[in-house]
């Protein structure tokens, strides 16, 4: 939302023809020599300096409500590397470019380079990890859309089982008869397709919310880690007492890194990924050859969340890392691999009830 700007004698860089010409040339690829990168970085610094002058740090909007990290589970540096990395690499430039914008002029873009090494932070500090694999909604109802994910998902599952790392399965379980579950998702998809059982927000077939047989849990311990889900973000599901299920389960195991796969890329995968990173503070690896969707936009979403919050990896990347990493880099879970451990972790866990 646009904010009210304070009255100061500060003006943005003038929209002169030479600057616009430079931006357009950079976007179109017309400038293909090393000086182009220098010019682009200089222009970015100019724009950032103007923004910093307009909005000095340390100032607050009068009367605002300030968010606090005091009780925020996502405001934790799990590996303790942020300050060290900043001290060593903070003077380096961001990856910066201008990209075409169909709704206006070229848009400045600054982006990170994701997690390049699972065993170390950007500055080289070792990062031993405790993993969990979240297998989202790879279930019978959607079998026709999921066949290309089975091989990659199986490779990841085999690697996790071999290293004793936890796996959690979720299956979308909304059915039309459960009127108490109606929400904004139901309103968005609307009432069409109810009579002929084609509305995709609901499960219509018997056993439709059961995991595909090749990817299904194989023993009681694994079956106890299946969540019948009613939400796009799997962190939003609550048990019958209004208690969070997934987050306390992961914290009981000491998890810091989520390996995410399943469906749908532009629904549950995206919603869960954003919650995992922004709300709960986990690192997320997105297994790009083990995700699926029924819309034409799955690959776009992979690109979006891969640029914003997740590190895109392949199933082979995950399997080879878990196979080769020494025991001091892939740490064991800190609680039994049973779904009931979610009841034992209380810190920062919400218990909520529906408003009547």
C-alpha positions in Angstrom: 0.0 0.0 0.0 1.4 3.4 -0.9 2.5 5.3 2.2 2.3 9.0 2.8 5.7 10.5 2.1 7.1 13.2 4.5 7.6 16.6 3.1 11.3 17.1 2.4 13.4 18.7 -0.3 14.4 15.5 -1.8 13.8 14.6 -5.4 14.3 11.4 -7.3 16.9 11.1 -10.0 15.5 13.1 -13.0 13.9 11.0 -15.7 16.4 12.0 -18.3 16.6 10.5 -21.7 20.1 9.1 -21.2 19.2 7.1 -18.1 16.1 5.7 -19.8 18.1 4.8 -22.8 20.7 3.0 -20.7 18.0 1.0 -18.9 16.2 0.0 -22.1 19.5 -1.0 -23.7 20.4 -3.1 -20.7 17.0 -4.8 -20.8 17.2 -5.5 -24.5 20.7 -6.8 -24.4 22.0 -4.0 -26.6 24.9 -3.3 -24.2 27.0 -6.5 -24.1 30.3 -5.3 -22.8 31.8 -5.4 -19.2 31.1 -1.6 -18.7 27.4 -2.4 -18.8 27.6 -4.2 -15.4 29.5 -1.3 -13.9 27.0 1.2 -15.2 24.1 -0.9 -13.9 25.6 -1.1 -10.4 26.3 2.6 -10.4 22.7 3.3 -11.4 21.4 0.9 -8.7 23.5 2.7 -6.0 22.1 6.0 -7.2 18.6 4.8 -6.8 19.2 3.2 -3.4 20.9 6.3 -2.1 17.9 8.3 -3.1 15.6 5.9 -1.3 17.8 5.9 1.8 17.7 9.7 1.9 14.0 9.7 1.6 13.4 7.1 4.3 16.2 7.3 6.9 16.6 4.3 9.1 15.5 4.5 12.7 12.3 6.4 11.9 8.8 5.1 12.5 5.4 6.1 11.4 3.7 8.0 14.3 1.1 5.8 16.1 2.1 2.6 14.4 2.0 -0.9 15.9 5.5 -2.3 15.9 5.9 -6.0 15.3 8.2 -7.8 17.8 10.4 -10.8 17.5 10.2 -11.6 21.2 7.8 -14.4 20.8 8.3 -15.0 17.1 9.4 -18.5 16.1 10.6 -17.3 12.7 12.9 -14.6 14.2 15.7 -17.1 15.0 19.1 -17.5 13.3 19.0 -21.3 13.4 22.7 -21.7 12.3 24.1 -18.6 14.0 25.7 -17.5 10.7 24.0 -14.3 9.7 26.4 -11.9 11.5 29.5 -13.8 10.4 28.4 -13.9 6.8 27.5 -10.2 6.8 30.9 -9.4 8.3 32.8 -11.3 5.6 30.6 -10.7 2.6 28.4 -7.7 3.4 30.4 -5.4 1.1 29.8 -7.5 -2.0 27.2 -6.3 -4.5 23.8 -8.0 -4.9 22.9 -9.7 -8.1 21.2 -6.8 -9.9 19.5 -6.3 -13.3 16.6 -4.5 -14.9 13.9 -6.7 -16.3 11.1 -5.8 -18.7 7.8 -4.9 -17.1 4.7 -5.1 -19.2 2.8 -2.7 -16.9 5.4 0.1 -17.1 9.0 0.8 -17.6 11.9 -1.6 -16.9 12.0 -2.8 -13.3 15.0 -2.9 -11.0 15.6 -6.4 -9.7 18.0 -7.5 -6.9 18.1 -11.1 -6.0 20.0 -13.6 -3.8 21.9 -16.7 -5.0 20.1 -19.2 -2.7 21.8 -21.8 -0.7 24.7 -23.1 -2.8 26.2 -25.5 -0.2 24.1 -27.4 2.2 27.1 -28.0 4.4 28.3 -24.4 4.8 27.0 -20.8 4.9 28.0 -18.3 2.2 31.1 -17.3 4.2 32.1 -20.9 4.7 30.8 -21.5 8.3 29.8 -25.2 8.7 26.1 -25.8 8.9 25.2 -29.3 10.2 21.5 -29.8 9.5 18.5 -31.8 10.7 16.2 -32.4 7.8 12.6 -33.3 7.3 10.9 -34.3 4.0 7.4 -33.0 3.5 5.5 -35.0 1.0 2.4 -32.9 0.1 -0.7 -34.3 -1.3 0.7 -37.0 -3.6 -2.5 -38.9 -3.4 -4.9 -41.1 -5.3 -7.3 -38.4 -6.2 -4.7 -36.6 -8.4 -2.9 -39.7 -9.8 -3.3 -38.6 -13.4 -1.3 -35.4 -12.7 1.4 -36.9 -10.6 3.1 -39.7 -12.5 6.2 -37.7 -13.4 6.9 -37.0 -9.7 7.0 -40.6 -8.5 10.6 -41.4 -9.5 12.1 -38.3 -7.9 10.0 -38.5 -4.8 10.9 -42.2 -4.3 14.6 -41.3 -4.6 14.3 -38.7 -1.8 12.2 -41.0 0.4 14.8 -43.8 0.1 17.6 -41.4 1.0 15.7 -40.1 4.1 14.8 -43.6 5.3 18.5 -44.7 4.9 19.7 -41.7 7.0 16.9 -42.0 9.6 15.7 -38.5 8.8 11.9 -37.8 9.4 9.3 -37.7 6.6 5.8 -36.3 7.0 3.0 -37.0 4.5 0.0 -34.8 4.0 -3.2 -35.5 2.0 -5.8 -33.0 1.0 -9.0 -34.2 2.7 -11.7 -31.6 2.2 -15.1 -33.1 1.3 -18.2 -31.1 0.5 -20.3 -32.7 3.3 -18.1 -31.1 6.0 -19.9 -27.8 6.2 -17.9 -26.6 9.2 -14.8 -26.5 7.0 -16.2 -24.0 4.5 -13.9 -21.0 4.1 -12.5 -18.5 1.6 -11.1 -21.4 -0.4 -14.6 -22.7 -1.0 -15.8 -19.3 -2.0 -13.0 -18.8 -4.4 -13.6 -22.1 -6.2 -17.4 -21.5 -6.0 -20.4 -23.9 -6.2 -20.0 -25.2 -9.8 -19.0 -28.9 -10.2 -20.6 -30.0 -7.0 -23.4 -32.1 -8.6 -21.1 -33.9 -11.0 -18.2 -34.1 -8.5 -15.6 -32.2 -10.5 -15.0 -29.2 -8.3 -11.3 -29.6 -7.5 -11.4 -28.2 -4.0 -13.0 -31.4 -2.7 -12.1 -35.0 -2.6 -14.7 -37.1 -4.4 -13.4 -40.6 -4.8 -13.2 -43.4 -2.1 -9.6 -43.4 -1.0 -8.9 -40.2 -2.8 -7.1 -38.8 0.2 -4.7 -41.8 0.5 -1.1 -41.5 -0.6 -0.1 -43.1 -3.9 1.0 -46.7 -3.3 4.6 -46.2 -4.5 5.1 -43.3 -2.1 3.0 -44.5 0.8 4.2 -44.9 4.4 5.5 -48.5 5.0 5.2 -49.0 8.8 3.2 -47.8 11.8 5.8 -45.1 12.6 5.5 -43.6 9.2 1.7 -43.9 9.2 1.6 -41.9 12.4 3.2 -39.0 10.5 0.4 -38.7 7.9 -1.8 -35.5 8.3 -5.2 -35.4 6.7 -5.1 -31.7 5.7 -7.7 -29.0 5.2 -5.4 -26.1 4.4 -3.1 -25.0 1.6 -0.4 -24.2 4.1 0.3 -27.4 6.0 1.3 -25.3 9.0 -2.3 -24.1 9.3 -3.8 -27.5 10.1 -5.0 -27.9 13.7 -6.0 -31.0 15.7 -9.3 -31.4 17.4 -8.1 -29.3 20.4 -7.1 -26.4 18.2 -3.4 -27.2 18.5 -0.9 -26.8 15.7 0.3 -30.2 14.3 3.2 -29.7 11.9 5.3 -27.0 13.5 5.6 -28.6 16.9 6.3 -31.9 15.3 9.3 -30.4 13.4 10.6 -28.6 16.4 10.4 -31.7 18.6 12.7 -33.4 16.1 15.0 -30.3 16.0 14.4 -29.7 12.3 16.0 -26.7 10.6 15.8 -27.6 6.9 12.7 -28.7 5.0 12.9 -30.7 1.8 9.6 -29.9 0.0 7.9 -31.9 -2.7 4.4 -32.8 -3.9 1.4 -30.9 -5.2 0.0 -28.5 -6.1 3.0 -26.2 -6.9 0.9 -23.0 -7.1 -1.3 -23.9 -4.1 -0.1 -26.1 -1.2 3.6 -26.0 -2.1 3.8 -22.3 -2.3 1.6 -21.6 0.8 3.6 -24.1 2.9 6.9 -22.7 1.6 6.1 -19.1 2.5 4.9 -20.1 6.0 7.9 -22.3 6.5 10.5 -19.6 5.7 8.8 -16.4 6.8 6.6 -17.4 9.7 8.6 -20.3 11.2 12.2 -19.6 10.1 13.1 -22.9 8.3 15.4 -23.2 5.3 13.5 -24.8 2.4 14.8 -26.9 -0.5 12.2 -27.3 -3.3 12.6 -30.6 -5.2 11.8 -29.4 -8.7 11.4 -32.8 -10.4 9.0 -34.0 -7.7 6.4 -31.3 -7.8 3.2 -31.1 -9.8 0.1 -29.1 -10.5 -3.1 -29.2 -12.6 -2.8 -25.6 -13.8 -0.6 -24.2 -16.6 1.4 -22.1 -14.0 3.4 -24.6 -12.1 6.7 -23.8 -13.6 6.2 -20.1 -13.1 5.6 -20.7 -9.4 8.7 -22.8 -9.2 10.6 -19.9 -10.6 8.9 -17.4 -8.3 9.5 -19.2 -5.0 12.9 -20.4 -6.2 13.9 -16.7 -6.5 12.2 -15.5 -3.4 12.4 -18.1 -0.5 13.5 -21.6 -1.6 16.5 -23.2 -3.0 15.6 -25.2 -6.1 17.2 -28.7 -6.1 16.7 -32.0 -7.9 15.9 -35.3 -6.2 19.4 -36.4 -7.3 20.9 -33.4 -5.5 19.2 -34.4 -2.2 19.9 -38.1 -2.5 23.6 -37.6 -3.3 24.0 -35.2 -0.4 22.4 -37.5 2.1 24.3 -40.4 0.8 27.7 -38.7 1.0 27.5 -36.3 3.9 29.3 -37.4 7.1 27.3 -38.1 10.3 28.4 -34.8 11.8 26.7 -32.9 9.0 23.4 -34.8 8.9 22.2 -34.8 12.5 19.7 -37.3 14.0 16.3 -36.2 15.1 16.0 -35.2 18.8 12.8 -37.1 19.4 11.2 -40.4 18.4 10.0 -40.6 14.7 6.4 -40.8 15.7 3.7 -38.2 14.9 2.6 -37.9 18.5 5.7 -35.9 19.3 3.9 -32.8 18.3 2.1 -33.0 21.6 5.4 -32.6 23.5 6.6 -29.3 22.1 5.0 -26.2 23.6 7.3 -23.2 22.8 5.7 -20.7 20.4 2.8 -23.1 19.7 -0.6 -21.6 19.2 -3.8 -23.2 20.5 -6.8 -21.7 18.9 -10.6 -22.2 18.9 -13.1 -21.2 16.3 -15.2 -18.1 17.0 -18.9 -18.9 17.2 
